[in-house]
Amino acid sequence: MPSHGVSSSEERAERLFTTDEAGFFFGSLAAARDRFGHVTRAIAREHALGPRGPWIVGLLGRRPISPNELALFFDIGRSLVTSELGQLQDAGLIHYEKSAQDGRRVELSLTPLGQQVRERLSRDLAALLEKRLGGYSKAEVMAAANILRDFAAGHQSGEADM
């Protein structure tokens, strides 16, 4: 868990990362992305999707989402989202609907084929997780996931990267 309290300079010095430690962390992230990327790339190739297409399918399987929410989630411009959504729609994986709460807003959801792709993506990613991290407890894996989510949230909260 992140420490949000005041710490002594000695405690802070202990938390500072060396360049080798930082390199190990970021190298590990890059290697991990490459390992799960083969699952998403296979789906993207099969359905002529952009790099975020499979992830969008995964997100849409949870609840209807607006294009603006996707742009914010991926921290990309609306034009990139529109391009990815066009590919998903051409592949028959998503459809657009007007929001029941706000008729001016568009929501995206999965078609039956999109739901099948999402289920495959979920199965393939879960199998990869089990294969690569099966020697760790579920609590350890989820703790690592929470750490990575905290790391990623720094940018989304407006924190400057450098």
N, C-alpha and C positions, 0 to 999 in steps of 0.2 A: 504494500500500500504506500502511496506517496506520503511523505512527511510534509505537512503544511504548517507545522509549528516553527517556532524560532529555534535555531540550533546554534551550538557553539561553533567557533571557527575551526576547531579540531574535528568536530563531526562533519562539517561541510568539506574540509580538506579530504576526509576519508571517502566522501561521495564523489569527488571529482574524478573524471575518467582520464586515463592516459590516452595518448593518440593511438597506441596499440589496442587498448580496450575499445575505444570508439570504433576503430577500424574493424575489429572483430565483430562488434555489434552490427555495423552496417553491412559488412560482408556476409554475415549470417542472414540478414534480411534479404539481401539480393539473391543468395543461394536458395533460400526458402521460396522466394517468389518464382524462381526458375522451376522449382520442383512442382509446385501446384499449377504453374502456368501451362504445363502440357495438357492438363485436363481442360482448362478454359480455351486454350488454343484449338484443341480438337473440335470442340463444340462450335467455336467461331468459324473454323474452316468449313465444317459440314453445313452450316446455315448462312454462310457469307455475311458474317457479323464483324463489327469492329471489335477492338480489344476490350471494351467495356460491356459489350453485348451480353455475354454470359452472366456477368455480375449484375447487370440490370435485370435479367430474367430472375436471378436469385432474389433480388430485392422485391420485385413485383409479386413474387409468390407469397410474400408475407401480408401484403395489403395493397390496395390501389395507391399509386404515387403520382404526383404531378411532375411534369417535365422540369419545373423550377426546383422541386425538391431534389431531383437527380443532379441537376447542375450544382446545387449547393453541396450535396453529399460527395460528389467526385471533385469538387472545386474546379470546375471547368465552365466555359462559356456555354450559353444556350445554343449557339450554332453547332457546337460539337455534340451536344445532347440530341439536337434535332436530327443530325446526320445518323447517329447511332440508332435513334428511334425509327428512322426511315428504313434502315436495314432490318431491324426487328419486325417491323410491320410487313415489309416485303417478304420476309421469311415466314410470315403467318404465325408469329409467336406472340404478338401483342395486339390489343385494340384500344382505341381511344373512347372514352365516355365522358359525358358532362357530369360533374359532381352533383350528387343528390343534395348536398348541403348548399353549394354555391354554383348555380347554373352557368356562371361565367368561367369557371375553372374546369380545366380538362384533367381527367385522371386516366392513368394507364393501368391495364390489367392484362393478365395472361389469357391467351386462347387455350383450348384443350391441348393443342400441340405444344404451346409454350409451357404448359404445366408438365407435360411429359419430359420436355427438355430440362425443366427445373428439377424434377425428381431424379433424372439421370445425373445432373450436375451435383446434386446433394449426395447421392449414393457414391459417386466417384470421388468426391472430396472427402467424405467420411471414411471411405476405404483407404485413401491415401494417408489421412490423418492416423488411422489405426496402424497402417503399415509402418509409417515413419516414426510415430511417437507412442506406439503400443507399450513400450517399456516404461513409460511414465504413467503416473496416476492421472485420473481425470482431473483431480484438483490441481495438479501441477500444470497440466496443459491449459486449463482454464485460467490459472493465475498468469501464465505467459500471455494468453490472449488478452487479458485485462491490461497487462503492462503495455502491450502493443497498441491497444485501443487508446490508452492514456497518451502514448507517444503521438499517435495520429491526431488526437483531439487538440493538441497544442496548436496545430496550423488552423484547424477549423474554428478555434476560438479567437482567431485574430492575432495570435502570438507571432511575432516576427521570427523567422528561422535563423537569421544571422544579423 
